[in-house]
Amino acid sequence: MRRVIQGTRSANGLQNHSVIRSLFETARRQGRKPHCFFQDLLTLNTAQAQAALDRKSLAAKPRPPLLC
């Protein structure tokens, strides 16, 4: 049932699901909100996104007040 519901019928779908779940777990372990974590990964430059993954401090970046 899990394979059908979570979109993991193909090898590609399974790989994508695994990566996303891993990133959610990284955010949780860092004590961050997942949506803020993903926003940083998708909007920052490469060096800053790698810093977010490595739990290094991020450079100050203005954010919308209601998101993060």
N, CA and C atoms as an extended XYZ file, in Angstrom:
204
Properties=species:S:1:pos:R:3:atomname:S:1:resname:S:1:resid:I:1 pbc="F F F"
N         0.832       -1.195        0.000 N   MET     1
C         0.000        0.000        0.000 CA  MET     1
C         0.876        1.259        0.000 C   MET     1
N         1.960        1.255        0.757 N   ARG     2
C         2.832        2.417        0.837 CA  ARG     2
C         3.405        2.766       -0.538 C   ARG     2
N         3.746        1.764       -1.326 N   ARG     3
C         4.318        2.017       -2.649 CA  ARG     3
C         3.320        2.744       -3.539 C   ARG     3
N         2.068        2.413       -3.429 N   VAL     4
C         1.055        3.034       -4.275 CA  VAL     4
C         0.761        4.462       -3.805 C   VAL     4
N         0.595        4.652       -2.524 N   ILE     5
C         0.195        5.953       -1.986 CA  ILE     5
C         1.315        6.982       -2.085 C   ILE     5
N         2.537        6.622       -1.798 N   GLN     6
C         3.623        7.592       -1.751 CA  GLN     6
C         4.355        7.733       -3.087 C   GLN     6
N         3.827        7.195       -4.146 N   GLY     7
C         4.390        7.406       -5.467 CA  GLY     7
C         5.693        6.691       -5.733 C   GLY     7
N         5.901        5.548       -5.109 N   THR     8
C         7.174        4.856       -5.273 CA  THR     8
C         7.021        3.567       -6.072 C   THR     8
N         6.227        3.603       -7.109 N   ARG     9
C         6.055        2.416       -7.945 CA  ARG     9
C         7.279        2.155       -8.816 C   ARG     9
N         8.010        3.205       -9.150 N   SER    10
C         9.186        3.043      -10.004 CA  SER    10
C        10.455        3.236       -9.179 C   SER    10
N        11.571        2.833       -9.741 N   ALA    11
C        12.864        3.022       -9.064 CA  ALA    11
C        13.156        4.513       -8.889 C   ALA    11
N        12.793        5.312       -9.902 N   ASN    12
C        12.986        6.761       -9.808 CA  ASN    12
C        12.155        7.359       -8.682 C   ASN    12
N        10.906        6.947       -8.590 N   GLY    13
C        10.033        7.440       -7.531 CA  GLY    13
C        10.548        7.060       -6.157 C   GLY    13
N        11.041        5.845       -6.036 N   LEU    14
C        11.596        5.389       -4.758 CA  LEU    14
C        12.824        6.209       -4.381 C   LEU    14
N        13.703        6.480       -5.345 N   GLN    15
C        14.907        7.278       -5.086 CA  GLN    15
C        14.519        8.699       -4.667 C   GLN    15
N        13.588        9.310       -5.379 N   ASN    16
C        13.150       10.671       -5.041 CA  ASN    16
C        12.540       10.717       -3.645 C   ASN    16
N        11.700        9.755       -3.332 N   HIS    17
C        11.067        9.699       -2.016 CA  HIS    17
C        12.116        9.554       -0.922 C   HIS    17
N        13.113        8.727       -1.157 N   SER    18
C        14.165        8.512       -0.166 CA  SER    18
C        14.959        9.785        0.097 C   SER    18
N        15.281       10.526       -0.957 N   VAL    19
C        16.048       11.762       -0.803 CA  VAL    19
C        15.229       12.797       -0.037 C   VAL    19
N        13.969       12.948       -0.387 N   ILE    20
C        13.124       13.939        0.292 CA  ILE    20
C        12.948       13.582        1.762 C   ILE    20
N        12.720       12.303        2.062 N   ARG    21
C        12.586       11.886        3.460 CA  ARG    21
C        13.877       12.142        4.235 C   ARG    21
N        15.013       11.921        3.595 N   SER    22
C        16.295       12.178        4.231 CA  SER    22
C        16.465       13.664        4.548 C   SER    22
N        16.049       14.517        3.625 N   LEU    23
C        16.146       15.959        3.865 CA  LEU    23
C        15.202       16.403        4.982 C   LEU    23
N        14.001       15.836        5.038 N   PHE    24
C        13.088       16.140        6.143 CA  PHE    24
C        13.718       15.731        7.481 C   PHE    24
N        14.355       14.582        7.509 N   GLU    25
C        14.990       14.109        8.746 CA  GLU    25
C        16.161       15.017        9.131 C   GLU    25
N        16.917       15.483        8.153 N   THR    26
C        18.012       16.421        8.427 CA  THR    26
C        17.461       17.692        9.061 C   THR    26
N        16.385       18.229        8.497 N   ALA    27
C        15.771       19.436        9.061 CA  ALA    27
C        15.304       19.183       10.491 C   ALA    27
N        14.675       18.056       10.728 N   ARG    28
C        14.179       17.734       12.063 CA  ARG    28
C        15.320       17.643       13.064 C   ARG    28
N        16.406       16.994       12.684 N   ARG    29
C        17.539       16.842       13.592 CA  ARG    29
C        18.232       18.163       13.882 C   ARG    29
N        18.143       19.085       12.942 N   GLN    30
C        18.721       20.412       13.152 CA  GLN    30
C        17.764       21.335       13.899 C   GLN    30
N        16.571       20.851       14.181 N   GLY    31
C        15.595       21.657       14.907 CA  GLY    31
C        15.002       22.772       14.058 C   GLY    31
N        14.954       22.569       12.751 N   ARG    32
C        14.431       23.574       11.838 CA  ARG    32
C        13.077       23.162       11.307 C   ARG    32
N        12.294       24.159       10.879 N   LYS    33
C        11.019       23.875       10.228 CA  LYS    33
C        11.325       23.365        8.822 C   LYS    33
N        10.740       22.246        8.423 N   PRO    34
C        11.052       21.685        7.103 CA  PRO    34
C        10.819       22.656        5.949 C   PRO    34
N         9.731       23.444        5.992 N   HIS    35
C         9.490       24.349        4.871 CA  HIS    35
C        10.567       25.429        4.783 C   HIS    35
N        11.088       25.878        5.908 N   CYS    36
C        12.174       26.864        5.893 CA  CYS    36
C        13.465       26.225        5.382 C   CYS    36
N        13.706       25.007        5.807 N   PHE    37
C        14.892       24.267        5.373 CA  PHE    37
C        14.886       24.082        3.862 C   PHE    37
N        13.746       23.638        3.309 N   PHE    38
C        13.647       23.445        1.865 CA  PHE    38
C        13.715       24.779        1.121 C   PHE    38
N        13.154       25.825        1.700 N   GLN    39
C        13.232       27.143        1.082 CA  GLN    39
C        14.694       27.562        0.949 C   GLN    39
N        15.475       27.346        2.001 N   ASP    40
C        16.897       27.681        1.947 CA  ASP    40
C        17.613       26.852        0.878 C   ASP    40
N        17.353       25.568        0.844 N   LEU    41
C        18.025       24.709       -0.132 CA  LEU    41
C        17.698       25.106       -1.563 C   LEU    41
N        16.483       25.548       -1.797 N   LEU    42
C        16.051       25.847       -3.155 CA  LEU    42
C        16.299       27.287       -3.594 C   LEU    42
N        16.556       28.203       -2.655 N   THR    43
C        16.692       29.606       -3.033 CA  THR    43
C        18.085       30.182       -2.810 C   THR    43
N        18.879       29.575       -1.962 N   LEU    44
C        20.215       30.100       -1.697 CA  LEU    44
C        21.193       29.641       -2.773 C   LEU    44
N        22.334       30.302       -2.828 N   ASN    45
C        23.348       29.845       -3.774 CA  ASN    45
C        23.941       28.524       -3.271 C   ASN    45
N        24.749       27.892       -4.079 N   THR    46
C        25.246       26.553       -3.780 CA  THR    46
C        26.006       26.497       -2.462 C   THR    46
N        26.897       27.435       -2.236 N   ALA    47
C        27.699       27.422       -1.008 CA  ALA    47
C        26.816       27.569        0.232 C   ALA    47
N        25.830       28.449        0.168 N   GLN    48
C        24.939       28.643        1.317 CA  GLN    48
C        24.048       27.422        1.532 C   GLN    48
N        23.593       26.798        0.464 N   ALA    49
C        22.763       25.602        0.597 CA  ALA    49
C        23.568       24.463        1.203 C   ALA    49
N        24.828       24.321        0.812 N   GLN    50
C        25.678       23.294        1.409 CA  GLN    50
C        25.905       23.583        2.881 C   GLN    50
N        26.035       24.856        3.231 N   ALA    51
C        26.192       25.230        4.633 CA  ALA    51
C        24.948       24.858        5.430 C   ALA    51
N        23.772       25.007        4.819 N   ALA    52
C        22.532       24.636        5.499 CA  ALA    52
C        22.510       23.136        5.779 C   ALA    52
N        22.989       22.343        4.830 N   LEU    53
C        23.039       20.896        5.025 CA  LEU    53
C        24.059       20.511        6.086 C   LEU    53
N        25.154       21.255        6.150 N   ASP    54
C        26.223       20.951        7.104 CA  ASP    54
C        25.998       21.584        8.464 C   ASP    54
N        24.854       22.261        8.609 N   ARG    55
C        24.472       22.900        9.871 CA  ARG    55
C        25.366       24.075       10.241 C   ARG    55
N        26.024       24.650        9.255 N   LYS    56
C        26.812       25.855        9.494 CA  LYS    56
C        25.858       27.035        9.510 C   LYS    56
N        26.300       28.124       10.081 N   SER    57
C        25.419       29.295       10.123 CA  SER    57
C        25.258       29.869        8.726 C   SER    57
N        24.064       30.284        8.427 N   LEU    58
C        23.756       30.870        7.128 CA  LEU    58
C        23.932       32.379        7.193 C   LEU    58
N        24.305       32.946        6.083 N   ALA    59
C        24.393       34.401        6.008 CA  ALA    59
C        22.998       34.982        6.184 C   ALA    59
N        22.933       36.156        6.739 N   ALA    60
C        21.630       36.791        6.953 CA  ALA    60
C        20.932       36.972        5.611 C   ALA    60
N        19.689       36.605        5.592 N   LYS    61
C        18.918       36.680        4.355 CA  LYS    61
C        17.511       37.124        4.719 C   LYS    61
N        17.006       38.174        4.095 N   PRO    62
C        15.654       38.595        4.429 CA  PRO    62
C        14.639       37.548        3.993 C   PRO    62
N        13.679       37.286        4.837 N   ARG    63
C        12.631       36.313        4.542 CA  ARG    63
C        11.279       36.933        4.781 C   ARG    63
N        10.265       36.433        4.119 N   PRO    64
C         8.918       36.902        4.430 CA  PRO    64
C         8.595       36.591        5.894 C   PRO    64
N         7.989       37.499        6.618 N   PRO    65
C         7.789       37.325        8.057 CA  PRO    65
C         6.937       36.122        8.442 C   PRO    65
N         5.999       35.686        7.616 N   LEU    66
C         5.117       34.586        8.004 CA  LEU    66
C         5.656       33.211        7.673 C   LEU    66
N         6.668       33.117        6.823 N   LEU    67
C         7.164       31.813        6.414 CA  LEU    67
C         8.121       31.202        7.424 C   LEU    67
N         9.157       31.916        7.818 N   CYS    68
C        10.178       31.299        8.671 CA  CYS    68
C        10.567       32.169        9.822 C   CYS    68
